[in-house]
């Protein structure tokens, strides 16, 4: 990160910056800008960005853990898979609507924009319907792996349709994912539909 390199070159003391910035809650206010030297201000901004990045990574991990349990929860719900998908989307839509209202309100959209919003919504509804059905057929683990395999097919579409280059790391990741799938389900593989 260029900001870290700049801060390390000017030889800033982390303890001094932490002490000074602990008293200053908002570095963006003009009256607080003069309390720190320019070099300390640079490091304080870098520290703020690093803390924001760490918080975002923690939120990402929590979200991934929650999403990872979805297949199991659908299996344990004791309801038809289509009904589970309906209730998941209805409740999530209500929460998202409340969040939009609380943050900045609805933005007006043209009729054409609403029609364009309907296209991915329909595709997502079909995706959820098929995924929830597959949980009952092959189990939550394999159903989730198969649903998440779409990234490989999208990459293949990018190569075939748009001539996008694939790097060595991506190719190794694809091979690792496909070869990892077989040992995970070797026992149940012959009984799958």
C-alpha positions in Angstrom: 0.0 0.0 0.0 1.6 3.3 -1.0 0.3 5.1 2.1 2.0 2.6 4.4 5.3 3.0 2.5 5.0 6.8 2.9 4.3 6.6 6.6 7.2 4.3 7.2 9.6 6.6 5.3 8.8 9.6 7.5 9.4 7.5 10.6 6.2 8.0 12.6 5.8 6.6 16.0 2.7 4.4 16.3 2.3 5.0 20.0 2.4 8.8 19.6 -0.2 8.7 16.8 -2.5 6.3 18.7 -2.3 8.6 21.7 -3.0 11.7 19.8 -5.8 10.3 17.6 -7.5 8.7 20.6 -8.4 12.2 21.7 -9.5 13.2 18.2 -12.7 11.4 17.2 -13.2 13.0 13.8 -10.2 13.8 11.8 -12.3 15.3 9.0 -13.4 18.3 11.1 -11.3 21.4 10.2 -10.6 22.2 13.9 -9.1 18.8 14.5 -6.9 18.8 11.4 -4.5 21.3 13.0 -4.0 19.1 16.1 -1.8 16.6 14.2 1.2 17.3 12.1 0.8 16.4 8.4 2.9 13.2 8.8 0.8 12.1 11.8 -2.4 12.9 9.9 -1.2 10.6 7.0 -0.6 7.8 9.4 -3.8 8.3 11.3 -5.8 8.2 8.0 -3.9 5.0 7.1 -4.7 3.4 10.5 -8.4 4.4 10.1 -8.4 2.7 6.6 -6.8 -0.4 8.0 -9.3 -0.7 10.8 -12.2 -0.2 8.2 -10.6 -3.0 6.1 -10.3 -5.4 9.0 -14.0 -4.7 10.0 -15.0 -5.4 6.4 -13.1 -8.7 6.3 -14.8 -9.7 9.6 -18.2 -8.9 8.2 -17.4 -10.8 5.1 -16.4 -13.9 7.1 -19.6 -13.7 9.2 -21.7 -13.4 6.0 -19.9 -16.4 4.5 -20.5 -18.5 7.6 -24.2 -17.6 7.5 -24.5 -18.3 3.8 -22.7 -21.6 4.4 -25.4 -22.9 6.7 -28.3 -22.1 4.3 -28.4 -25.5 2.7 -28.5 -27.2 6.0 -31.2 -24.9 7.3 -33.3 -25.6 4.2 -32.9 -29.3 4.8 -33.9 -29.0 8.5 -36.8 -26.6 7.9 -39.3 -29.4 7.3 -41.1 -27.4 4.6 -41.2 -27.8 0.8 -38.1 -26.3 -0.8 -40.1 -23.8 -2.9 -41.9 -22.5 0.2 -38.6 -22.1 2.0 -37.2 -20.1 -0.9 -40.3 -17.9 -0.9 -40.2 -17.1 2.8 -36.4 -16.5 2.7 -36.8 -13.9 -0.1 -39.9 -12.3 1.4 -38.3 -11.8 4.8 -35.0 -10.6 3.2 -36.9 -8.2 0.9 -38.7 -6.7 3.8 -35.5 -6.2 5.8 -33.8 -4.7 2.7 -36.7 -2.4 2.1 -36.6 -1.2 5.8 -32.8 -0.7 5.4 -33.3 1.4 2.2 -35.9 3.5 3.9 -33.8 4.1 7.0 -30.7 5.0 5.0 -31.7 7.2 2.1 -35.2 6.3 0.9 -36.4 5.0 -2.4 -35.1 6.5 -5.6 -37.6 6.8 -8.4 -37.1 4.5 -11.3 -38.6 4.6 -14.8 -40.9 1.8 -16.0 -38.1 0.6 -18.3 -35.7 0.3 -15.4 -38.2 -1.8 -13.5 -38.5 -4.1 -16.5 -34.7 -4.5 -16.5 -34.7 -5.2 -12.8 -37.2 -8.0 -13.4 -34.8 -9.9 -15.7 -32.2 -10.7 -13.0 -35.0 -11.1 -10.4 -36.5 -13.8 -12.6 -33.1 -15.5 -13.1 -32.5 -15.4 -9.4 -35.9 -16.9 -8.6 -35.2 -19.8 -11.0 -31.8 -20.2 -9.5 -33.2 -20.4 -6.0 -36.0 -22.7 -7.0 -33.5 -25.1 -8.6 -31.0 -24.9 -5.7 -33.7 -25.6 -3.1 -34.9 -28.6 -5.1 -31.4 -29.9 -5.5 -30.9 -29.8 -1.7 -33.5 -32.6 -1.4 -32.0 -34.6 -4.3 -28.3 -34.5 -3.5 -28.0 -33.1 0.0 -27.0 -29.6 1.2 -23.3 -29.9 0.8 -23.1 -31.1 -2.8 -26.0 -28.8 -3.8 -24.1 -25.8 -2.4 -21.0 -26.8 -4.2 -22.8 -27.3 -7.5 -24.6 -23.9 -7.2 -21.3 -22.2 -6.5 -19.7 -23.8 -9.5 -21.4 -21.1 -11.6 -18.3 -19.0 -11.3 -16.4 -21.5 -13.4 -19.1 -21.5 -16.1 -19.1 -17.7 -16.1 -15.4 -17.7 -16.5 -15.7 -20.2 -19.4 -18.4 -18.0 -21.0 -16.0 -15.0 -20.7 -13.3 -16.9 -22.5 -15.5 -18.2 -25.2 -17.7 -15.2 -25.8 -15.4 -12.3 -25.0 -12.0 -13.8 -25.4 -10.9 -12.9 -21.8 -7.6 -14.3 -20.8 -7.4 -16.7 -17.8 -4.4 -16.6 -15.5 -2.5 -19.5 -14.1 -3.9 -19.0 -10.6 -7.4 -19.3 -11.9 -6.7 -22.4 -13.9 -5.1 -24.0 -10.8 -8.1 -23.0 -8.7 -10.5 -24.6 -11.2 -8.5 -27.9 -11.2 -8.2 -27.9 -7.4 -12.0 -27.3 -7.1 -13.0 -30.1 -9.5 -10.5 -32.6 -8.1 -11.5 -31.7 -4.6 -15.2 -32.4 -5.4 -14.6 -36.1 -6.1 -13.0 -37.2 -2.8 -15.6 -35.2 -0.8 -18.4 -37.2 -2.3 -16.8 -40.5 -3.4 -19.1 -42.7 -1.3 -22.3 -41.1 -2.3 -21.3 -40.4 -6.0 -22.8 -43.6 -7.5 -26.2 -43.1 -5.7 -26.7 -39.5 -7.0 -29.4 -38.9 -9.5 
